[in-house]
Amino acid sequence: MVLYFLNDAQFKTKLNKLLFYADFANYKTTGFSISGCNYAAIDMGPVPDNFKHIYGLLEKEAFLSTEIKMQFEKETEKFLPLKSFDAFLFSEKEIEIMNQVRSKFGRYSATELINISHEELAWLNNASTNAIIDYSLYAPQLKAL
C-alpha cells in the first residue's frame, strides 16, 4: 500500500494521511483494514502507530529508500520506491478504496490533509492522549470519505 501511494505522497506526513484514509475507508466498507496497522492520533493527525519503524523496515527490505530534503526550512524525509506496486496482493475492493483515496486526496498538500484529518472524530477524540484510534468506533464515522 505504501508503494501504491508513493506516486502521490513521497513525504511522510502526506503518506501517513493517505494510509489512514485507505485503511479506515476499507474498514468502514468491509470490516477490515488493508494494512492491519493500528493508528495513533498525534498532533499532525492520525498516523500508523510506530510509522518510523514501519518505514525503516521497508527501507531495510529494499522496498523504498529515504532521502533527507529541506522543505520549509525543515529537514524532512522523502521516500523513493525501489520496487513496483503489486496489485495482485490486494482484493478488488482494496484497490477500489485506494483509488478513491488517491482521487479524493492525491492533489492535496500535507498541510491540507492535516487540516482535513483534524476534522475527523477519530483524531478529535484521541489527540489529547495520543491514543490508538479504534477502527470499530471511528471508521463508520469517517467524514472525508
C-alpha positions, 0 to 999 in steps of 0.5 A: 500500500505504501508503494501504491501511494508513493506516486502521490505522497513521497513525504511522510506526513502526506503518506501517513494521511493517505494510509489512514484514509485507505485503511479506515475507508476499507474498514468502514466498507468491509470490516477490515483494514488493508494494512492491519496497522493500528493508528495513533492520533498525534498532533499532525493527525492520525498516523500508523502507530510506530510509522518510523519503524514501519518505514525503516523496515521497508527501507531495510527490505529494499522496498523504498529508500529515504532521502533527507530534503529541506522543505520549509526550512525543515529537514524532512524525509522523502521516500523513493520506491525501489520496487513496483506496486503489486496489485495482485496482493490486494482484493478488488475492493482494496484497490477500489478504496485506494483509488478513491483515496488517491482521487479524493486526496492525491492533489492535496498538500500535507498541510491540507490533509492535516487540516482535513484529518483534524476534522475527523472524530477519530483524531478529535477524540484521541489527540489529547492522549495520543491514543490508538484510534479504534477502527470499530468506533471511528471508521463508520464515522469517517467524514472525508470519505 
